[in-house]
Amino acid sequence: MTASTHPETRRPVTPEGRRRRFLAPLASHAITILFVLIVIVPVLYIIVLSTQTPSEFYQYPPDLSIGQAIAENYQTAWQRADMGRLLLNTSFVAVSVSIGKIILSITAAFAFVYFRFRGKNLLFIAILATHLLPLPVRIVPTFELMDRLGWINTFQSLTIPFFASATGMLLFRQFYQTIPTSLADAARVDGASPTQFLARILVPLSKTNMAALFLIEFIYMWNQYLWPLIVANVDATRMVQIGLKQLIATDAAIEWGVVMAGATMAMLPPLIVLLLLQKSLVHGLAIDIDK
């Protein structure tokens, strides 16, 4: 039998249909551009203000051009707030917490998916219930624990309380549940131990999720303010969000150009990490949505 050679009948496109095909993508692009401008315009304005002298900053109407105090403002902010130490401390805390959360999340998810033990479902619900307790509710008991351990003004108090992550555990648990059980059975037949199965098979398969979780947690820890303000009151452990306040706390007139220069330097590291890992974040979130 030969295939039919009759052309398929198509409905003629009406003028209204053409208008809809044209306006639909135009409207979506316009909304996207609007939201991008809402996000990026304040950032660009901060960068412009970081280059201006006090006279340029306070003039009206506002001057949106690059000012004449670029080097002076950034040098003053770097020296006055000790930005080198602040950026190093914050980077260490953000990277440590991100790596610690990834390790604990992977091992916890592995245990919940591939092991059977009494009370597993109840324990899983209890872990998820921790999302109902925001940080301000846990500040007092956590601070008392850090004080008893002698960890006040140390990096232990800035990192270890954040290692456990119900979100990260749920992310990897949902991913591991999509992996065929035959893969674990084949590894068991080949003589692989649970640790070898985790390290050689599951971890390489989880690279996208690991990168997505690292990015989320890095930015989250970089923007921490309340907890570092309470437990880190010395220069050796001060983080960048707290250190920026030193640029404002002065008896003289506030040099807003210097403040904006410090804020610009503070947002560069998370921006770089975001640009490097944005594809992994989008891919990891897309996988979770598909599930």
BAVEX-856593 format. One record per residue (C-alpha): residue in three letters; residue number from 1; x, y, z. Coordinates in steps of 0.25 Angstrom, whole numbers, padded with zeros to 4 digits. Each point is the difference from the previous one (the first is absolute). Example, Ala and Ser with C-alpha at 12.3 -4.5 7.8 and 13.67 -1.06 7.14 Angstrom:
BEGIN
BAVEX,ALA,1,0049,-0018,0031
BAVEX,SER,2,0006,0014,-0002
//
This chain:
BEGIN
BAVEX,MET,1,0000,0000,0000
BAVEX,THR,2,0005,0014,-0003
BAVEX,ALA,3,-0002,0012,0009
BAVEX,SER,4,-0010,0010,-0004
BAVEX,THR,5,0005,0011,-0008
BAVEX,HIS,6,-0012,0009,0003
BAVEX,PRO,7,0005,0013,0007
BAVEX,GLU,8,-0005,0003,0014
BAVEX,THR,9,-0011,0010,0001
BAVEX,ARG,10,0003,0012,0008
BAVEX,ARG,11,-0009,0010,0006
BAVEX,PRO,12,0003,0014,-0006
BAVEX,VAL,13,0007,0009,0010
BAVEX,THR,14,-0009,0012,0003
BAVEX,PRO,15,0004,0014,0003
BAVEX,GLU,16,-0003,-0002,0014
BAVEX,GLY,17,0008,-0012,0001
BAVEX,ARG,18,0012,0007,-0006
BAVEX,ARG,19,-0002,0011,0010
BAVEX,ARG,20,0000,-0009,0012
BAVEX,ARG,21,0013,-0008,-0006
BAVEX,PHE,22,0007,0014,0000
BAVEX,LEU,23,-0005,0006,0013
BAVEX,ALA,24,0002,-0013,0009
BAVEX,PRO,25,0015,0000,-0002
BAVEX,LEU,26,0001,0015,0000
BAVEX,ALA,27,-0007,0001,0014
BAVEX,SER,28,0008,-0011,0006
BAVEX,HIS,29,0013,0007,-0004
BAVEX,ALA,30,-0005,0013,0005
BAVEX,ILE,31,-0003,-0006,0013
BAVEX,THR,32,0014,-0007,0001
BAVEX,ILE,33,0007,0013,-0004
BAVEX,LEU,34,-0008,0008,0011
BAVEX,PHE,35,0004,-0010,0011
BAVEX,VAL,36,0014,0000,-0004
BAVEX,LEU,37,0000,0016,0000
BAVEX,ILE,38,-0006,-0001,0014
BAVEX,VAL,39,0011,-0009,0005
BAVEX,ILE,40,0012,0006,-0007
BAVEX,VAL,41,-0003,0015,0000
BAVEX,PRO,42,0003,0002,0015
BAVEX,VAL,43,0013,-0008,-0001
BAVEX,LEU,44,0005,0009,-0011
BAVEX,TYR,45,-0004,0012,0008
BAVEX,ILE,46,0008,-0005,0012
BAVEX,ILE,47,0012,-0002,-0010
BAVEX,VAL,48,-0002,0014,-0005
BAVEX,LEU,49,-0001,0006,0014
BAVEX,SER,50,0013,-0007,0004
BAVEX,THR,51,0008,0008,-0010
BAVEX,GLN,52,-0005,0014,0005
BAVEX,THR,53,0005,0010,0009
BAVEX,PRO,54,-0009,0006,0011
BAVEX,SER,55,-0004,0012,-0008
BAVEX,GLU,56,-0004,-0009,-0012
BAVEX,PHE,57,-0008,-0009,0009
BAVEX,TYR,58,-0008,0011,0006
BAVEX,GLN,59,-0003,0008,-0012
BAVEX,TYR,60,-0014,0001,-0006
BAVEX,PRO,61,-0005,-0005,-0009
BAVEX,PRO,62,0009,-0012,0002
BAVEX,ASP,63,0012,-0002,-0009
BAVEX,LEU,64,-0001,-0014,-0006
BAVEX,SER,65,0014,0001,-0007
BAVEX,ILE,66,0013,-0006,0005
BAVEX,GLY,67,0006,0009,0011
BAVEX,GLN,68,0015,0005,0002
BAVEX,ALA,69,0003,-0008,0013
BAVEX,ILE,70,0000,-0014,-0005
BAVEX,ALA,71,0014,-0004,0006
BAVEX,GLU,72,-0001,0009,0012
BAVEX,ASN,73,-0013,-0006,0004
BAVEX,TYR,74,0004,-0015,-0002
BAVEX,GLN,75,0013,0002,0007
BAVEX,THR,76,-0006,0007,0012
BAVEX,ALA,77,-0011,-0011,0001
BAVEX,TRP,78,0011,-0011,-0001
BAVEX,GLN,79,0008,0006,0011
BAVEX,ARG,80,-0010,0006,0010
BAVEX,ALA,81,-0008,-0013,0000
BAVEX,ASP,82,0011,-0010,-0002
BAVEX,MET,83,-0007,-0006,-0011
BAVEX,GLY,84,0011,-0010,-0003
BAVEX,ARG,85,-0002,-0007,0013
BAVEX,LEU,86,-0015,0002,-0001
BAVEX,LEU,87,-0001,-0007,-0013
BAVEX,LEU,88,0010,-0011,0004
BAVEX,ASN,89,-0008,-0003,0012
BAVEX,THR,90,-0014,0000,-0007
BAVEX,SER,91,0006,-0008,-0011
BAVEX,PHE,92,0005,-0011,0010
BAVEX,VAL,93,-0013,0000,0007
BAVEX,ALA,94,-0009,-0001,-0012
BAVEX,VAL,95,0009,-0011,-0007
BAVEX,SER,96,0001,-0008,0013
BAVEX,VAL,97,-0015,0000,0003
BAVEX,SER,98,-0003,-0003,-0015
BAVEX,ILE,99,0009,-0012,0000
BAVEX,GLY,100,-0004,-0005,0014
BAVEX,LYS,101,-0015,0001,-0005
BAVEX,ILE,102,0003,-0008,-0012
BAVEX,ILE,103,0007,-0011,0007
BAVEX,LEU,104,-0010,-0001,0011
BAVEX,SER,105,-0012,0001,-0010
BAVEX,ILE,106,0006,-0011,-0009
BAVEX,THR,107,0002,-0010,0011
BAVEX,ALA,108,-0013,0003,0007
BAVEX,ALA,109,-0008,-0002,-0013
BAVEX,PHE,110,0008,-0013,-0003
BAVEX,ALA,111,-0004,-0005,0013
BAVEX,PHE,112,-0015,0003,-0001
BAVEX,VAL,113,0000,-0006,-0014
BAVEX,TYR,114,0008,-0012,0000
BAVEX,PHE,115,-0001,-0005,0015
BAVEX,ARG,116,-0011,-0005,0008
BAVEX,PHE,117,-0001,0003,0015
BAVEX,ARG,118,-0011,0002,0010
BAVEX,GLY,119,-0006,0014,0001
BAVEX,LYS,120,0005,0004,-0014
BAVEX,ASN,121,-0012,0007,-0004
BAVEX,LEU,122,-0002,0007,0013
BAVEX,LEU,123,0014,0005,0000
BAVEX,PHE,124,-0001,0005,-0014
BAVEX,ILE,125,-0013,0008,0004
BAVEX,ALA,126,0007,0006,0012
BAVEX,ILE,127,0012,0005,-0009
BAVEX,LEU,128,-0010,0007,-0009
BAVEX,ALA,129,-0007,0006,0012
BAVEX,THR,130,0013,0008,0003
BAVEX,HIS,131,-0004,0009,-0012
BAVEX,LEU,132,-0012,0005,0010
BAVEX,LEU,133,0011,0006,0009
BAVEX,PRO,134,0006,0012,-0006
BAVEX,LEU,135,0014,0005,0004
BAVEX,PRO,136,-0005,0011,0010
BAVEX,VAL,137,-0008,-0011,0008
BAVEX,ARG,138,0013,-0009,0001
BAVEX,ILE,139,0010,0012,0004
BAVEX,VAL,140,-0001,-0001,0015
BAVEX,PRO,141,0002,-0015,0002
BAVEX,THR,142,0010,-0001,-0011
BAVEX,PHE,143,0008,0012,0006
BAVEX,GLU,144,-0001,-0006,0014
BAVEX,LEU,145,0006,-0013,-0006
BAVEX,MET,146,0011,0007,-0007
BAVEX,ASP,147,0003,0007,0013
BAVEX,ARG,148,0001,-0013,0008
BAVEX,LEU,149,0009,-0005,-0011
BAVEX,GLY,150,0009,0012,0001
BAVEX,TRP,151,-0002,0003,-0015
BAVEX,ILE,152,-0004,0014,0001
BAVEX,ASN,153,0008,0009,-0010
BAVEX,THR,154,0006,-0012,-0007
BAVEX,PHE,155,-0003,-0006,-0014
BAVEX,GLN,156,-0006,-0012,0006
BAVEX,SER,157,-0012,0008,0005
BAVEX,LEU,158,-0001,0006,-0014
BAVEX,THR,159,0000,-0013,-0008
BAVEX,ILE,160,-0004,-0013,0008
BAVEX,PRO,161,-0014,0005,0004
BAVEX,PHE,162,-0003,0001,-0015
BAVEX,PHE,163,0005,-0013,-0004
BAVEX,ALA,164,-0013,-0008,0001
BAVEX,SER,165,-0010,0003,-0011
BAVEX,ALA,166,-0014,-0006,-0002
BAVEX,THR,167,0000,0007,-0014
BAVEX,GLY,168,0012,-0007,-0005
BAVEX,MET,169,-0004,-0013,0006
BAVEX,LEU,170,-0013,0001,-0007
BAVEX,LEU,171,0007,0004,-0013
BAVEX,PHE,172,0009,-0012,-0001
BAVEX,ARG,173,-0011,-0010,0006
BAVEX,GLN,174,-0009,0004,-0012
BAVEX,PHE,175,0011,-0002,-0010
BAVEX,TYR,176,0005,-0014,0006
BAVEX,GLN,177,-0015,-0005,0000
BAVEX,THR,178,0000,0002,-0016
BAVEX,ILE,179,0013,-0009,-0001
BAVEX,PRO,180,-0004,-0015,-0004
BAVEX,THR,181,0001,-0010,0012
BAVEX,SER,182,0007,-0009,-0010
BAVEX,LEU,183,0012,0009,0000
BAVEX,ALA,184,0002,-0002,0015
BAVEX,ASP,185,-0003,-0015,-0002
BAVEX,ALA,186,0011,-0001,-0011
BAVEX,ALA,187,0010,0007,0009
BAVEX,ARG,188,-0003,-0010,0012
BAVEX,VAL,189,0002,-0012,-0009
BAVEX,ASP,190,0013,0006,-0005
BAVEX,GLY,191,0004,0000,0015
BAVEX,ALA,192,0000,0015,0002
BAVEX,SER,193,-0003,0005,0014
BAVEX,PRO,194,-0010,0011,0003
BAVEX,THR,195,0011,0010,0001
BAVEX,GLN,196,0006,-0004,-0013
BAVEX,PHE,197,-0014,0001,-0007
BAVEX,LEU,198,-0002,0014,0006
BAVEX,ALA,199,0014,0005,-0004
BAVEX,ARG,200,0002,-0006,-0013
BAVEX,ILE,201,-0014,0000,-0006
BAVEX,LEU,202,-0010,0009,0008
BAVEX,VAL,203,0010,0012,0002
BAVEX,PRO,204,0004,0001,-0015
BAVEX,LEU,205,-0015,0000,-0004
BAVEX,SER,206,-0003,0011,0010
BAVEX,LYS,207,0010,0010,-0005
BAVEX,THR,208,-0011,0009,-0006
BAVEX,ASN,209,-0008,0000,0013
BAVEX,MET,210,0013,0002,0008
BAVEX,ALA,211,0003,0013,-0008
BAVEX,ALA,212,-0014,0005,0001
BAVEX,LEU,213,0000,-0002,0015
BAVEX,PHE,214,0014,0006,0002
BAVEX,LEU,215,-0005,0013,-0008
BAVEX,ILE,216,-0012,0001,0009
BAVEX,GLU,217,0007,-0002,0013
BAVEX,PHE,218,0012,0009,-0004
BAVEX,ILE,219,-0009,0012,-0003
BAVEX,TYR,220,-0008,-0003,0013
BAVEX,MET,221,0012,0000,0009
BAVEX,TRP,222,0006,0012,-0007
BAVEX,ASN,223,-0012,0008,0003
BAVEX,GLN,224,-0001,-0004,0015
BAVEX,TYR,225,-0001,0012,0009
BAVEX,LEU,226,-0008,-0003,0013
BAVEX,TRP,227,0008,-0013,0005
BAVEX,PRO,228,0014,0006,-0003
BAVEX,LEU,229,-0004,0013,0007
BAVEX,ILE,230,-0003,-0008,0012
BAVEX,VAL,231,0012,-0010,0001
BAVEX,ALA,232,0011,0006,-0007
BAVEX,ASN,233,0004,0014,0006
BAVEX,VAL,234,0015,0000,-0002
BAVEX,ASP,235,0008,0004,-0013
BAVEX,ALA,236,0006,-0014,-0002
BAVEX,THR,237,-0014,-0007,-0003
BAVEX,ARG,238,-0008,0012,-0004
BAVEX,MET,239,-0008,-0002,-0013
BAVEX,VAL,240,-0002,0010,-0012
BAVEX,GLN,241,-0015,0003,0003
BAVEX,ILE,242,0004,0005,0014
BAVEX,GLY,243,0013,0006,-0004
BAVEX,LEU,244,-0007,0009,-0010
BAVEX,LYS,245,-0007,0007,0012
BAVEX,GLN,246,0014,0006,0004
BAVEX,LEU,247,-0001,0008,-0013
BAVEX,ILE,248,-0013,0007,0006
BAVEX,ALA,249,0003,0000,0015
BAVEX,THR,250,0008,0013,0000
BAVEX,ASP,251,-0002,0014,0007
BAVEX,ALA,252,0003,0007,-0012
BAVEX,ALA,253,-0009,0001,-0012
BAVEX,ILE,254,-0002,-0013,-0007
BAVEX,GLU,255,0008,-0001,-0013
BAVEX,TRP,256,-0011,-0008,-0008
BAVEX,GLY,257,0010,-0002,-0012
BAVEX,VAL,258,0009,-0008,0009
BAVEX,VAL,259,-0012,-0008,0006
BAVEX,MET,260,-0005,-0003,-0014
BAVEX,ALA,261,0015,-0004,-0004
BAVEX,GLY,262,0000,-0010,0011
BAVEX,ALA,263,-0014,-0005,-0003
BAVEX,THR,264,0005,-0002,-0015
BAVEX,MET,265,0012,-0008,0005
BAVEX,ALA,266,-0008,-0008,0009
BAVEX,MET,267,-0010,-0005,-0011
BAVEX,LEU,268,0011,-0004,-0010
BAVEX,PRO,269,0004,-0014,0006
BAVEX,PRO,270,-0015,-0005,0000
BAVEX,LEU,271,-0002,0006,-0014
BAVEX,ILE,272,0012,-0008,-0005
BAVEX,VAL,273,-0004,-0013,0006
BAVEX,LEU,274,-0014,0002,-0006
BAVEX,LEU,275,0005,0003,-0014
BAVEX,LEU,276,0009,-0013,0001
BAVEX,LEU,277,-0011,-0009,0006
BAVEX,GLN,278,-0013,0006,-0006
BAVEX,LYS,279,-0001,-0011,-0010
BAVEX,SER,280,0001,-0011,0010
BAVEX,LEU,281,-0011,0007,0009
BAVEX,VAL,282,-0010,0001,-0012
BAVEX,HIS,283,0003,-0014,-0004
BAVEX,GLY,284,-0001,-0005,0014
BAVEX,LEU,285,-0013,0007,0003
BAVEX,ALA,286,-0006,-0004,-0013
BAVEX,ILE,287,0003,-0015,0003
BAVEX,ASP,288,-0007,0002,0014
BAVEX,ILE,289,-0012,0006,-0007
BAVEX,ASP,290,-0001,-0011,-0010
BAVEX,LYS,291,-0001,-0010,0011
//
